[in-house]
């Protein structure tokens, strides 16, 4: 137990060694001072019984008692602040370490850990660390040091025999607390899992509130949630049952100690072996012995929970990153010529390749259009530039060099990415757009105005009560799908990136708005590389090069005119979409997606 505790917490003990050392010094002073008042009470009692205590001596003792108690409080405050602050400190550092890790993890990590469980570890498990680093350390010191001082003074000042027999029942408190701890530990674990699951459920219901409502599933969801809450409640109750049982039973054991002390003390006083004052002091010392016994049990229980929590947190911290910089990676500062050479890609854990034998070239400043059915692999291809997944071999070249040659952060800093599912933070529209202001541009206000026009947001903002300061609600719930997409486009455009990636980012906007945006984009992106995937061919017609993807392979590639020449899927789609009145949706022609 101590070894596991040390292994898990040694990094923090090292980090916090100075405040811990101060706390320990003040704690020892505290123990020494706390022995004084019982001794004084005994002396006063003896003086009063013997009738030899004069008023002057009495007043001196009372003043001394007050001073000691005052000093005791002062010292108490000093060690408390330092020791309990350790709890907040370990929580702060652990949350920071977790966030840092979460930030750098990739899709594999997030597919293996639910948001609810990550949230649980960042909250409940961190609280267990707080208790271990603060309260449990104090309990350990109380359990390890205070009894020593008390036994010494009880034995020396009063009687070793009486000390031995009165203390005999007390270790039972510790045994009991260990037993309860052992029982409680797995129950605590179960409660933690139930808490994580309930977290996930709350998150799902809040983010999917529209779907729940649309399908009229509120009652079912409420019932399911009630069921989950009941499970958590039951798990917590099992923990509580043990934790409340413990103090009740353990109050009985010190009762035996008091009985022994009273019986032996009474006999010894009457036979003149000790004074009545000694007995009074002894009873107070005995009372002070009870807490350290609890403390040891408490320490073991809290520390066990802390170790379990730290192990869970450490597991997350130790999960390797899927994608890391090569040791010789350099900042990306070359041209954005792009080349794919027989590139294949299989998602981790998947059996079949999602992208097969992809080869094409794009010069800096050109626009690439990617079309194809849902699931053809358009997003997967675009995501390769963001390096979310490990790359094998040197099949993707950027500026003539393999993509792995560049530091990931520097690569991403030069890419503007707008994903298929637009994500907005629960902040104002302005803050959401400015999220792309990294590194900050010199005149953010002017650029903000520009990107609002580029993404055709001006009219929408004018209709909103607070314009660009309007808050978007959780994940943008207060906005339409098209507005969310256009805010994300504005965000991606903000830093005028070297490579702009729009992954089906215009699917929810109407044809007129799409035309406006595409026209402005062509002017804005002159000389810069742009990659656009879309269902509507109208989004890619103007592109310098177009890929037609089918089941992860390039079925055709060329310019719009070249692709129209043959009797191909592209040509059929083009005329079909044209015939459907400008609303050029990707329709099936013949069977399946209509490639043949
Ligand atoms: P598109 O963008 O053309 O609609 P995607 O690139 O999103 O297509 O998906 C291509 C294929 O890859 C689909 O069959 C999809 O199920 C699969 N896929 C997408 N994301 C993942 C993932 N994270 N893990 C495993 N398979 C995935």
Boltz pocket constraint, residues with backbone or C-beta under 6 A from the ligand:
constraints:
  - pocket:
      binder: B
      contacts: [[A, 107], [A, 347], [A, 348], [A, 350], [A, 354], [A, 372], [A, 373], [A, 374], [A, 375], [A, 376], [A, 377], [A, 378], [A, 379], [A, 380], [A, 381]]
      max_distance: 6.0
